[in-house]
């Protein structure tokens, strides 16, 4: 067995030829740029979730023909012999009574994602663009994904917008119904962690995924998973999600949830981010009921019990990305990557002495404090990230 780092939710801004895919994502997010940046980050498995777009499929096929990518046994595509690309597609469910939650399908091969593109395209207006609304309910969408040999994962499942618990339902089994047992994993999102999610009984048998949902290159790897598998391919990751034959998720690395943009309730009238005991449904400062409920507040509202981790639940390790640490800018990150080989090694493995040689005493000390959970963090909310506060 070996341990691999996987970030399974990354968006494409455009194709190599400049065709728009994810309008809200950076134009620098092309397939090859994503794979190259993942190499620098130290990510071994990359899930790109806009691969059902026909221009993207065409581009990936061309890369395979040119030898830039190669199909690997067990599913997935290999880049430079070091990074595995898993083909995915994020869709917006339009057939539920409330909300428009996002659901991700992951697929083993180019043929499977092509088949999914043709089938799901019949239920949306523009298959070329990412995260498009489909005229299906959750059950039906899973049926289409499964018919193409894919697996379905609810995306950023607690966030106020475009998620299941945040805007659609208080229980997943109510919307997935008989298909709920076919959901192997849920993605927590940046504003939640395992302690929070393990307050909901129906999730006690599900694997938790911590992914970046990257809309720019520097966000890749801000959350990731450590898989223990035999090979870095689709089938092995699926076995890890099913906890089969010794394969498993052994660690989740994610933001301190306080850093997430939707961690606490936010007042839409005065901009106050709640600090009071959750759930907060009315602004404590101005009294307005026009608030955007935070993830922590929503979970407190719908939870079944206080945190109970199942035996298989791996540790959730808080990660404060280098970009969140004050005084560490782009050039400093580049120096660290150049010296240590990857950003994740600098963040999690490098010794204080080695860090000090590269970035000086203060920055080295702050990286160690971030690693050890010793930095003070103020909570985010309403689309505003939390902040690291240096004393």
N, C-alpha and C positions, 0 to 999 in steps of 0.2 A: 504493500500500500504506500501511497505517497500523498502529501498534502499539497493542494493547489488553491490559489486565490481566484475567486470568481466574482465579477460584477456583472449581473445579468439584466441590467436595465440602463441602456445607453441609447440616445437618440441620434439620428442623422439629420443634420441641418439641410444638406443638399447633396446631390450626386457630384461626381468628379466633373461633369459637364455643366454644372451650375443649376440643375433642375431642383426646385424647392421640394423638400420632403416634410420636415418639421418646421413650420413657419416660426415658432417661438424659440427655436434652437439656433446656436451659432452656425454661421456659414462654414466655419472651419471644421465642423463635425462631418467629415466625409469618412467613408469606410476605411480607407488607408490611414488617414490621420488618427482615427480612433485606435486602430491596431498599433500604430507606431507609438502613440502616447501611452497605451496600455503597457507596452514593453518598458517604457521609462518609469511608469508607476510601479511595475512589479506585479501586474495582474496577468494571470495565466489563461483565464477563460473569460471571454467577453460575450455578453448577450446583447445584440443589437436588435431593437424592438420595432424597426421600421422596414423590415425586409420583405413585407408583402407588397410594397410599392413596386409596380412593374419596372420602372427605370432602375431601381435598386437591384432587383432580380437580374435584369439584363447586365448590369455592371458586375455583379458577383460572378455570373456565368463567364463573362469575359476575363475576369481575373483568374478563374480556374483554367480557362483555355490558354492563357498566357503563362501559367505556372506561378503566378503571384500567390494564389491560394490553391490548396490541394485538399480534395475530399479525403477524410480519414475514416478508417473502419470504426464502427460504433457511432458514427454521426458527428457532424460538425466539419469545419474547414480549418486547416492549419495555415498559419502565417509565419514564415521564416523559421519554421520548426519549433516555435516557442509559444505562440499564442493561438488558442482555439477560439474560433468564432462560432457561436451558437445562433442560429437564425430564429428571430422572434418577430411578433407583431402585436402591438398594443391597439386595442379597439375600445370605443366608447359604446356602452350598452344603452340603447334608446328605448327598449321595450319594457322597462319596469315602471311601476306606478309612480315611484318617486326617484329623483336623482338620475344622474348619468354616470354610473361608475365605470372605471377603466378595468379591463381584463387583458392579460397578456397570454398569448399562445407561443409556445416554443416548439420547434420542429427539428427533426433529425436530418433532413436532407433538402437540397435545392428543389427536388421534385415535390417534396411534401409542402414546402412553403409556396411553390408555384400553384399547386392544387388548392391550397387554402386561399391564395389570392383570387383565383378564379371563382371559388365558391362564395367567399365573403364579399367580394366585389358586387355581387348581385343585390346586396342589402345596404349599400352605402352609395353616396353621391359621387365621391372622388377617391378611388382606390390608390391614387398616386400619393396622397398626403397621409401623414401620420395621425394616429389616434382618432380616426374618423368615426362618426356616429353610425351605428348599424341598427336597422329596424328589427332587432331580435331581442328576446329576453335572455337572461343569464343561462337558463337551461339550454335554450336553442343554440346559443353561441358556443357553449361547451361541446354540444353535439357536433357542430361544424369542425371545431378544433380537433376533437377526437377522431372524426372521420378522416382526417389528414395525418393521423399518427402523431398528433401533438399532445402537449400537456397544457392545462390551463392554470394560471396563477392570478388571483386578484391583486391588482397593483395598489401601492401606497394605501393600504386598506382602511386607514383611520382618518386621512386628511379631510378637511371640511368640504373640499370640492372634488368631484370626479372620483369618489371612492364609495365602497359599499357601506361600511359602518358610519362614515362621515355624512353621507347625504342620501342613502338609499334604504337602509334597513338596520335594525338592531341585532339581527341574527342572519348569518350567511345561509343557513339551511332553509330559511324561509323563501329565498329567491332561487337558490340552486336546486332545492328540493331533492329528488332522487340522484341528481348529479353531484350533490355535495360530497359524497364519498369519493368521487373521482378528482377532487381538488387535493393535491398532495401537499401544497405549500401556499402560504400567503406572504406577500411582501409588506413589511411593517411601515415603511415610509420614514422620513427623516425625523419626525416629531415623536416617535414612539420607540420603545425597546421591549425586550422580552418580559421584563418585570410588569410592564403595563399590559401587554397583550395576554399574559398568562393569568389575567383576572376574568377571562371569558371562557366558560367551560367548553364550548363547542370547538375551541382552538387547541384543546389539550392533546389532540392526536395529530395536529398539523405541524409541519416543519415551518420555521420562520426564516424568511430571506431578508437580508439587509443589503439593498442595492442603491446605487448612487442616483438613479433617474437623471443622469447627466444631460444638461442642455448646453454645456460648453466643455471644451477639452480638459480644463483644469479641474472640473468636478468629477472626472472619472476616478473611481476608487475611493471617493469620500466615504462610501459605505461598501463593504464587500463581505463575502463568505469564505470560510476555509472548508473545503471538501476533502475528505479522506477517501481516495479512490485508487483504482489500479491504473487508469489512464485518464487523460483529459479529453473526454468526449461526451456526447449527448447521452448515450446509454448508461455510462458510469454515473453521471450527475443524476439521471432519473432514478437509478438504484439508490443513490444517497438520499434523495427526497423520499423514497419509499422505505428507507432504512433496511435495505436488503443486502445479504451476503457480506456483511461487515462494512459496507459503504455507508457514509454518514456525513452530516454537517458537524464539524467539531468546534467551530467558533463562528460567532457573528461579530463583525467589527462595524460599529456605527457611530454616528454623531451622538454626543450627549444630547438627549431629546430636547433639552432646553435651547439648544442652538437651532432647532428646527423652526421653520417659518410659521408653523401653526400649532405650536406646543400649548399655548394658553389662550384663553378667551380674549378677544380684541374688540374694543369699542369702536364702532363705525362712526360715532358722533365726535368723540374727543380724542381718539387715538390711544387710549389707555390700555396697557397690557396687564391683565389680571395677575396679581401676586397672592391673592387670597386663597383660602382653602377651596379646592374644586368640589363640585361643579359650580362655576360662575355663569349665571344666565342673564344677569343685568349688570351694567357698569357700576362698580363700587364708587367711582369718582363722580360721575355726572348723573347717574341714575337711569340712563337710557337703556331701553330693552333692544336697541338696534346693535346687536353684537354678533361677531363671528365666533362661534364656539370653538375652543381649542381642543386639540386631541386629548390632552390629559383630562380636560373637563368632560368631554364626551365619553371617554372610557369610564370615568367615575360614575357617570349617569347610567350606563348600561351594564356594568360589570356584574358578575355572579358572586364573586368572593374576592378576598384579598389574594395577593400573588401566590399561586401554587404551580411550581415548575414540575412538569413530568420528568421521569428519570432520564429520558433521552435528550432533554433540552440542553444544548451546549451553552457555555458562558457567553454573555454578551459584553463585549469589551468596548468601552467608550473610546472613540477616536476623535481627536480634535485635529482636523487637517492643518497642514502647515499654513495654508492661506488664512485660517482663522486666528492664528497666533500673531498678536501685534508685533510690528517691526520686522516681520518676515515677509518680504515682498517677492516678486517674480524672480529677480536676479539671485536672491539668496536661495530660493528653491532650486534654481538651475545649478548653482554651485554645489548644493547638497546632492542632487541627482548625479552630476558629473563625478563627484568624489565617491559616492557610495553605490552607484549603479541603479538605484531606484528610490523613489520618494518614500515608499512604504518601509524600506529598510532603514532609512534615515529616521523616520518617525517612530518606529517600533523596536529596532534592534541595535542601532549604533550606540557605542558607549559615550559617556559624557566627554571623556578625554578626546575622542575622535571628533565629536561634534564641535567641541571648543576650538580645535585647530582650524575648522572650516568656517565657522560662523561667529566665533567669539563667545565669551563667557555668558553674557546675558541671554543671547538667543539659545545657546546650548542648554542653559538652565531652564528656560521656558519650554523647550521641547521635552525635556525630562519631566517637568511638572505636568505638561499635557499628557504624556504617556502614563503617568502615575495618578491621573485624576486629581491633581492638586491645584488646578486653576479655577478661579471663581468665574461662573458663567451666569449671565442674566438671560431670562427667558425671552424667546421670540413669540410672535403672534401676528395674525392678520396679514401674513405675507412678508413680515419683517424678520430676518434672521436674528437669533440671539447673539450675544457678544461675549467674548472673553474679556474679563476685567483684570488688568494687571494692578497689583497693589503698589 
